């Protein structure tokens, strides 16, 4: 072998600089704990994050999310990208192995001499050709590694799409139930104002009140009715949004979304948030960014390996015979082996430009990785703040709404008895309506905050899921 490859020992020595494992990027020092954790437990989040929507104990919500994850075009598109990346990984890895081609044919030569009959000669041939480029400096290995890490990043992107879709469906579902509950509040308020207007009209007819009071009651009633179409519009549009998120046509989920309860989704407080390091392990977008750093580093190695020579081996096994029956005659076999070393001398700066581009790609991937970490930490802190503040606001509004309902009941009794004027009861009704609307909005905000927290903590797709 030495006479075939006089420079092989030097090439093998240099190739060690471009092989060896790549290590995942190390993030900056992380906080030990969350600043706004409050009363949330710090246990491992794995169990709590697995299919987190089950904690809302709403069978319809669970069914809608499952349908969205199985039918959404966005999920299907991300899954197709995973298959594409895996196929590219296999195609790139094929460069590490020799190639073998087969050929067969015949050649007929016709010769005619003037005045004589023509003569024809036919020869038959078959052959095998093999070639292989020895990956001395790891160019092909690093390209295969880059393709493999691209596939891993695509898998994590699929998990990220799933996590985002589950959260968006849950938020849209919460918005739908909030609008439906708001419609109930408006209808109850309209029924109450209808009674108040009827009393005002009776008092006018009895001479106990003037037309102004009855007119004010009717105006307030019509104003309340005017809010109904807007709420119904929100309900219908949110149903269409849920259908689109699930990959269905408008109206396809109306039967599934038919109300079985006036209760809004309630997340409770049984949630373990873990520590910041847990979040980085749970978040698919952070893991995808980490794989992209490794991919950029592998491509950088491959680009640098182009500066060095390559060793090419090729061989052929051929058969040439004057008749098809002699194709398998040992005397017709021919064989040959060719080896050679080739390296770049002048390429107008192409290789150096590729190296500079791959250096910049590594820098960009590292910055994207750091950005994904900062985004993850910020999103969790923001969600924790929203969970805590919305819970505080909810407790206050629940107490205020209970008091407003009692005040409204007493005011209506006193108005019916003629002890107070219409403006007093109108004020209590407006106050109650505003508080009930704020109460619903705050319950929705709290549920949404918990949904965002689940999503920020990883969304239910841990490493390897």
Steps between C-alpha positions, in 0.01 A plus 500: 500500500790738565591537131141590416457770766834664578336796680243300698675523838515879481135518393391279789695718744330816376155340494492471880446875520155464341359196679378434851167568669331837510367619835174684559527872577519597864254774602591796717458454878129457569294628793469249782127560537218701351456853629119485485442135596281595797319194636575274203681181588858450378480125439588340167254624235502182290183349642308828507585597144402171338175580317445800726153572360363206698545709815214727386263202534305603191431201269406727209826693525697174510315368195554818300874509576540135403319562174715805428823311563394223262342713224670840498674591170773676699584180688485299177734749332748481788482119489574511125807713573616232744467232232681724253786559745530130576514418129770765450692345789495159329600649164791690656619197697513299175809700400696309767464174308634381163283511190462207263365531142430227246499525122435268206485548124590384154682664209452402138745616234411457133778501238451494120777473242425614146402209283476261793223405740478693823625367833377575854662444837309512829663520839329472840604667823398513865663667793493617860642836607564592863618829644561634848632824642685435824371748758843580640416840649142432598333719236237239418465393863437857608252556222318185611513625860355835393216324320435285807481803728273673250267202535509533879424871473207422270365253757519765771334750268214251463472481879502879519219523243299248700555691824399831342194348335377341823536834680327698224209255492464519878508881495243518218280249685523710817406809299199315357374392842558852634291651221226245563502581871492872415193434286332334798578803718360737240184296460444491877563873517253559217240289680552707815481829313188376323338457841624842609361664186167324553482633857589850378229481238243387758600784730461748214155367424410522870622859513778416747781582249538720195578405141869587551550212742332251267701636207825457692410142585420418138820668376708297744323183386566565130861590574548162668341321206739674259796315656357158410593493125863589573535215751334253262736614225796422727355155575452410134841630395677316782330176398634553148846570645495173691393316185788655306752414773377141483529488122124494444262715299285767672212348692650150513548513877174671596344176622809413704514850649137495607491620860461248777588737786522874566825448689817645354812279483666510841869402523514475880840534667644147486803586291869442564718746310843362579810717473623704200733220390195271473339743260795489261483121496123505447472770233511356146598837349808519724596144412452578130729802530762280668488251213536785253823609670639148459390497136679829433817372671497179294460696177788722605721193540394374159579837341846508657571143388467610136842670526676164518557227241259216444578137427296339221488129425332343200496154353343320208428144402420452131414227252550523124405211272437440131188301578242510776580140589855594599404772747578269788826371359777588754726602216271792416523666844693825550554688825654827606557709812567874495594715797585863523533799727355833395499832678404861435763739366297793369124547549468881489434512877199268497615278790603794719167671433315182601703486822420863580132436430500194727677701775222757479240221503645370828487848650143545389398157635660578836319834518171331407564240772563769759192689382288186537620462861422862585159465333426185700597659832306818423186316390492291819549805723230693311259208528571464873430870550176471303390194701564671832351839417193359326435277802524801731268701277256209478469469878419871532248498213319193633442678831395825330260314267332323791445834672373660177246221450365549850489877451313461172246266663433745782481796258239327286292421807512863615420625148197274477392640837546855371771585754769600245497652152593328175847657477607318816399158372647577157835570666495174695414300187781661301745435782397134522524450124847656488622289792363177355662579166834577672467180702461292185789679331724442801411131517586478133826688558593264782430191291697649211791584733519137612482380141788731410691374805458138391617598153797699634609205714518269199144434395492126572777383266808412701826378350451171322119518493 
